[in-house]
Amino acid sequence: MSNIPQELRFTKSHEWVKREEDGTLVIGITDHAQQLLGDLVFVEVPEAGSSFKDSDDCAVIESVKAASDVYCPVAGEVIESNEALADAPETINNDPYGDGWIFKLKPEDEGAYDGLMDADAYAEVVAEDEH
């Protein structure tokens, strides 16, 4: 069973989103996603200053099994990327909700966060995947 923290929001494409006190969003892939991918060998993070629309592909994760796009959960501008993942992509396998974050975003619309799935809704998506 995947770890699904209650305090986060989620997307159907397996990104997690955490809202910081200043309104910025921290984004990564879920525990379920990293389990499906297996051992990660490469992560391409988005550049700070890049802008994305909701659902744009904005990062790439490669594992020994496959390459997968990471999608921007809400429209906004990247304000920071986790450059440490270039040298240690396995950080996402080991700590997907902590040190394995991928990028931070300044959302265009602060209310967009509230439209993302809560942990219970995401758990239903994971349960469907596992059947």
C-alpha positions in Angstrom: 0.0 0.0 0.0 1.3 3.4 -0.9 2.0 6.2 1.5 -0.5 9.0 1.0 0.0 11.9 3.4 -3.3 13.6 4.4 -1.9 17.1 4.4 -1.0 17.1 0.6 -3.1 17.5 -2.5 -2.7 15.2 -5.6 -3.3 14.8 -9.3 -4.5 11.8 -11.3 -1.1 11.8 -13.0 0.5 11.0 -9.6 2.0 14.4 -8.6 1.8 15.6 -5.0 1.4 19.3 -4.1 2.2 21.0 -0.8 1.2 24.6 -0.1 3.7 26.6 1.8 2.7 29.5 4.2 3.7 32.1 1.6 1.4 30.5 -1.0 4.1 28.8 -3.1 3.6 25.2 -4.0 6.1 22.3 -3.6 5.7 19.6 -6.2 7.0 16.0 -6.5 5.8 12.6 -7.6 3.9 10.3 -5.2 5.2 7.2 -3.4 2.9 5.2 -5.7 4.5 6.7 -8.8 8.0 6.1 -7.7 7.1 2.4 -6.8 5.7 1.9 -10.3 8.8 3.4 -11.9 11.3 1.5 -9.9 14.9 2.6 -9.4 15.3 6.1 -10.7 18.5 6.9 -12.7 17.8 10.4 -14.1 15.7 13.5 -13.3 15.4 16.5 -15.5 14.0 19.4 -13.4 12.4 22.5 -14.9 14.4 25.7 -14.9 13.6 28.5 -12.5 11.8 31.2 -14.3 9.9 28.8 -16.6 6.2 29.2 -16.8 3.8 26.3 -17.3 0.1 25.9 -17.8 -2.0 23.4 -15.9 -1.1 19.8 -17.1 1.9 20.9 -19.2 4.8 18.4 -19.0 7.5 20.2 -17.0 10.0 17.6 -15.9 11.3 14.1 -16.9 12.0 11.2 -14.7 13.8 8.1 -16.0 14.1 4.7 -14.2 15.6 1.5 -15.2 12.1 0.5 -16.6 10.9 3.7 -18.3 10.9 7.4 -18.8 8.0 9.4 -17.5 6.9 13.0 -17.8 6.0 15.0 -14.7 3.0 17.4 -15.2 2.5 20.8 -13.7 -0.5 20.5 -11.4 -1.5 24.1 -11.7 -0.5 27.1 -13.9 2.4 29.1 -12.6 6.1 30.0 -12.6 8.9 27.8 -11.4 10.7 29.6 -8.6 13.1 26.9 -7.6 14.2 23.4 -8.8 15.7 20.6 -6.7 19.1 20.5 -8.4 20.4 17.9 -6.0 18.3 15.3 -8.0 20.7 15.5 -10.9 23.4 13.8 -8.8 21.0 11.7 -6.7 17.8 10.8 -8.5 17.3 7.9 -6.1 16.4 10.6 -3.5 12.8 10.4 -4.9 12.7 6.6 -4.3 14.0 7.1 -0.7 12.0 10.2 0.3 9.3 11.1 -2.3 7.5 13.6 0.0 10.6 15.2 1.6 14.0 15.6 0.0 12.7 14.1 -3.2 10.6 17.2 -4.1 11.1 18.3 -7.8 10.3 21.9 -8.0 8.6 24.9 -6.4 5.9 26.9 -8.2 4.4 30.4 -7.7 0.8 29.6 -8.9 -1.1 32.0 -11.2 -4.3 31.4 -9.2 -3.9 30.6 -5.5 -7.3 28.9 -5.6 -6.2 26.3 -8.1 -4.6 24.3 -5.2 -8.1 23.8 -3.7 -9.2 22.1 -6.9 -6.7 19.3 -6.6 -7.6 15.9 -5.1 -7.3 15.4 -1.4 -5.7 12.3 0.0 -8.9 10.2 0.1 -9.7 10.9 -3.6 -6.1 10.1 -4.6 -6.3 6.8 -2.6 -9.2 5.8 -4.8 -7.1 6.5 -7.9 -4.3 4.3 -6.5 -6.7 1.6 -5.6 -8.0 1.5 -9.2 -4.4 1.2 -10.4 -3.7 -1.7 -8.1 -6.6 -3.8 -9.5 
